[in-house]
């Protein structure tokens, strides 16, 4: 993962912490575009979808994240 992608993820976490879920989602989509397909970024997008009560999209993104990296316990827990 590039430094730029890591910075986008950090900014997204800050936005999420401030309750700015739309901004966090946009930053994570930028990060996903930079990294191609990244299990951690997909998990983060799933978390944002959940926060915005878009549960079907959250499950879809958690499933994609788990398919790429089944070792992330948060993705399994949040999917449940």
Secondary structure, 3 states (H helix, E strand, C coil): CCHHHHHHHHHHHHHHHCCCHHHHHHHHHHHHHHHCCCHHHHHHHHHHHHHCCCHHHHHHHHHHHHHHCCCCHHHHHHHC
